[in-house]
Amino acid sequence: MTATQKVYCTAPWTGLTVREDGHVRTCCAGKISLGNLNQISMDDVIKSDSLKQIQQRMLSGEPDLKNCQDCINNQSQSGLATLKQHYNLFYPEIIVDQFELKTLTVFWNNACNIGCVYCGPTFSSVWENRDGIKRSSVSKNYQDDLLNWILDRSHQLNEIMLVGGEPMLMKQNYKLLERLSPQCKITVITNLNYNLPKLPCISDLLKKSRESMSWNVSLENTGAKFNYVRNGADWNQIEENIRYINQHWNDSISVNFVYGMFSAFDIVDTIKTLHRLGIKKINIFPINDNQSMNVFNMPEIICQKAAEQLELAQQWHLENLHPEDRNFYPMQGVDSLLDQLKQSTKKTEITLDMFLAQVNAYDRYNHQKFRDLWPNVIDLVDKYL
């Protein structure tokens, strides 16, 4: 039996996400664990009651309210639930009582070589060390079995997303790059802070076509500001790697831009630099789990000024694209951010002391100071907080 009309989302029949702690979910936004690979196998996950219950809910044409909260929220705020739309567009047909792996997202562990200011120990071993948390093991008991399970199904896979930590420093991904079908699309979510041409997997990467490679680079600042926000990274190295990627996989780079107080007020210059580097695909996401750097928590006048800069950035971006390209390279997420900024009338949740305390915490890990790099932001909070 196939279902193509009523099903809310096909992810529970075609995709899985393996998190850094061993929990398996329907997709990268799924909230419910289908099981943990430290206790059960992937085959057991697919047979689990948790997955069957989510599938049954989807068949009614409605989302699972617990599992699908991110898509529900995105759809209510912007009218879009892009992850659901991706699954339903590319994997529209399902067999109700059969799971067939088409797309996989895998976090092998949280090993990372930098400590981004808004990150934390879940996704960065650097922050794990900073917070004095006992380091989680990079090597996990289930990893060999999981790798073999994936490779046994590599002929089914249409796409795989490699996430970290920093996925390009993980040996399991080197094996995947070596063995995956040439037709499998590979998306790398990366900080790009390494010597790309010297990676052990570079020979296998260079065999991949431009159509099969997507590089999603985490980046929202440039130069010294980038080095501050992406603590431990080197902007010069990023530029070198971007040039290398453009040489071998032209037009394969998109930027995942975290929108916060450290990126909102020089966004125009950042977008201009990205264009200079040949990057036109830009996805903007609001900062999470960092209240003091969340623009939406600021007074209304700061939100208004942020909206002005965001509109200028969007306008410059579109004006500097060929007219035929404008529908292909929008700045994703801007309209939703603008709506929130312009409608912001809630009482300010952040005080000046809270903001400066957060800045001082970041300054501990940087030889340059926030106040020196972002004097315009300091002026704003001094005046209006």
N, C-alpha and C positions, 0 to 999 in steps of 0.2 A: 504493500500500500504506500502510495506517495502522497505527500501533502505539500501543496504549493500556495494555497490561498489563505487559509485561516491562521497558519502558524505565525506567531509574533516574531520569532527570531530563530534561525536555523542553527545557531551556534551549538546548542546542546547535542546535535547530531553530527557535526562536522569539525568541531574545534575543541582544543583543550589548552589550558595554560598551567604550566608547572611553576610554582613559586619557589623562591629561594629557601624556604623552610620545609619544602616537600609537599605542601598542600597543593592539590590539583583543583582547578576551577574550570567553568565552562569557557571563559574567555578572560582577557586581561582586566576586564571591569567587573567580572563576576564576584559576588560577595560571599557565596556559600562554598565551603570546602566540600568536595566530593569524596575526600579521603586524603590521607597523608601517606606518601610513599615510604616513610619510615616504618609504617605498620602494614600497609597492603600494597599489592601490585597494581600496575596500570590496568591490567585486565579486570581486576576486581573493582577499580574505580569506574570503569565503563559499565559494569553490571550493578553498580550501587543503587540503592533505593533513592539516594539524594538526587542522582542524575535523572532517574525515572520520574520523580516527582516534578522536577523542573520541566522536563519534556512534556509531561501531561498538562501542566499549566500553559505552556507555549501553544499546545495544540488547540486550546480554546480561543486563541487569538489575543490573549492578554499576557502581559509580562508576569514573571514571578516577582512579586513585590519585594521580597528580600534579596534575591539574587541580582535583580536588574536595576537597582536603585540609581546607578550612574546614568544609564540610558534614559530612565524615566525623568530624572532631574534635567538632563540636557535637553530632552524633548520639550519639557514644560518651559524651560528658560529661553530656548532659541528656536524651537520648532524642529530641531534636528536631533537624531540619535544615531550618529555617524557609524558607530560600531555595529549596531543592529542593521543599519542600511548596507554596510559592507557585506555582512554575511548573507543577507537576503538577495543582494544583487549578484554576488559571485557564486553563491551556493544555494540557489533557490529551491532545488528539489531534494527531498529527503525520503528515506524509507523509515516509516514510523518506528518499527521495531528493530532497526539496525543502525549501529554507529559506524561511520566510515570517516577516518581521520583525513581531513583536507588541509587544515591549518593548525599550526602549533606555535605557541609562545613559550619560551623556556628561559627561566632564570636558574642557572646552575648554582649560584651562590651570590654573596654580596661583595665579593672581592673587588676592590676599586683602588685606583691609584691617586685619586684626588678627593677633597672634602668640600663639596659645594655648600655655600652658606645656608641654603634652605633644605639641604638633605638631612639624613639621620642614619642611625645604625642599621636600620632595616635594609637599606640599599647601598651602604658604604661602609666597608671595613675600616676606613680612616676614621669615620665618626664613631664606630664601635670602640676603637682604641682611645679616642679623645674622651668619650663618655665613661671610660673605665669599665666597659662591659667585657666580660670574658668572651674572647673571640670565638665566633661560631666556626666550625670546621669547614674549610674549603672542600675537603673530600668527604662525601657522604656515602653511606652504605648502599644506597639505592642507585647511585649514579651510573655504574656500569650496566646494570639491568635496564635502566631508563634509556641509556644511549643505544643499547642493542635493540630495545623495543622500537625506538624511533627509526633506526636504520632498517629494521625488518619491514617497516611500512613506508620507506622512503619513496617507493614507486607511487604511493597514494597521495603524497603530500604535494599540494599546489603552492603553499607558501609557509615559511617559517620565520618567526621573529625572534632574534637573539637579543636578550636583555641582561643587565647585570644589577649591581656592580658594573664592571666594564667587560662586556662580552668578548672583545677582541683580545683579551688577555687570558682566556679560559681554554684549556686544552681540549675539552669536550667539543667546543665549537670548531676547533681545527679538524677534528675527525668528521664532523658533520659536513663541513665545507669540502672535504675530500670525497665524501661518499654520496652526497645528495644529488638527485637527478638534475641535469642541466636545465630542465624545464621548471624546476622548483624556484619560486621567487624568494629571495633572501632579503630580509630587512634587518639592518643592524642599528640598534638604539645605542648610540655611542657618545662618549665625551671627546673622542678623536685626539686624545692627548697621549700619543705614543708615536714612535717612528714607523709609520705605516709600511713603507717599502721594506723594512727589516723584519716584519712579523714572520713567524715560522710558517704561517698559512698563506703567505703572499702568492706563491706559485699557484695554489688552488683558487685564490680569489681572482687572479688575473685570467683564469679560464672562464670566469662568469661573464656573460654578456651584460651590456648596459640595461637591457630589458629585464634581466633577472636580479639586478642588484639595486637596493635602495639603502641609502645612508641617511639615517635620521640623527642629526647632530644636535646635542643639547647645547644651546648657545643663546644668550640674550644680551651680551655686552661685547665690547671689543677692546683691544689694547690692555692698558693697565686695569681698567674696570673689569674686564673679563678675568684677568689673573686674580683679582680680589674675590669675585663671586665664585669662580671655579678654583678655589684655593688649591695650589699645588700644580696648576696647569700653566702652560706657556703659550701665549697668543701666537708667537712666531711659529711654533710647531703646528698649531691649528691651520694657519695660513698655508704652510707647506703641504700639509695633508689634503687640504681642500683643492689645491692646484693639482696634486697627484690624482685625486679622485676624478676631477674634471677631465684630466688627460685620458684616463682609462674608462670611465663610466660617465660620460658627459650627461649633465642634467639629471643625475641620480640623487642629488643631495637635497634634503629638506631640513629645515631648522625647527626644532622644538623649543619655543621661546617661552620662558617662565616670566609672567607679568607680575611685577612687584614694585616696591618703591625704589629698588636699585636699577630698574629697567624702564620705568614708565616715562621718565622725563628727559631721556636722551634717545628715545626710540627712533626719532627721525634719522639721526646720525648713524644709528645701528643699521637701519634698513638701507641706507645709502652704501654703507660698507659691504653689506651682504650682496647688493647688486654689483658692486665693483668686483666681488669675488665670484660672480656668476651664479649666485643663489637667488632663485625667485620663488621657491616653495617655502612658505613660512606659516607655521602653526603656532598660535599664541594661546597659552593656558594660564589661568589665574593661579597664583601661588596657593598652596595648601599647607595647613598645619604650621603657619608662621603668622600669627595674628598681627604682630607689630609691623611687618613688612607688607601686609595686605592693603592695597590701595583702597579697597571698598570699606575698610574700617576707619578711614580718614575723614576729616570734616568735609562738608559738602563742597566748599570752595576748592579744596585740593582735588577732589574727584572731578570737578569741572575743569580744572587746569590739566589734569591727566587726560580727560576726554579730548580736549583741544589738541594735545600732542598726538594722541592716537589717531585722530581724524587727519592731522597733517601727514602722519606717516602713511596712512592708508592712501591718501590722495597722491603723495609723491610716488608711492609704489606703483599705483595704477598708471599714472602719467608717464612713467618711465618703462612701461611695458609696451610692446607692439599691440595695437588695438585688438588684433586677432588672438592675442595671448591672454587677454585680461580675464576671460572666463576660465582659463586653465590654471592661472596662478593667483587666485585671490589670497588675501591674508586671512587664513582660516581662524575663526574665533573672534574677530574684531567686532562684528555687529553685536554679538552677545555681550561683550565687554562694554561697549559703548552704551548699550541699553541700561546695564547695571550702573555705570558711572553717572549717567544723566538722571537716573531715577533715585539716586542715593540721597535720601533725606533722613536716614536713621541717625540716632544720637551717636556721636563719636565714641568708639570703644577703646581707643588707644590714647594714652597720655604721653606727653613729651618725655617724661622720665622712662616710661616703658620703651619708647622708641630708642632713646639713647642707650638704655641698658642693652638692648639687642645689638645695636651698633658696636658697643664696647666689647660684647661677646665675640663678634666677628673680628674686630681689630686684633684680638689676641693671636690670631693665626696669620696675620698679614703684616708685612713690614711697612706697607702704606696704610694710611688711615682713611676710613670712610669719609670723614669730614673734609679731607683734602681732595678726594676724588669726586665727591658729589656735593660741592658747596651749594649748588642750587637746591638740592633736596633738603639740606640742613637749614637753609634760609626759609623754605616753605614750612617745615615743621616748627621752627622757632617762632614763626609769625602766627601760625594758625592752630597749633596744638595747644 
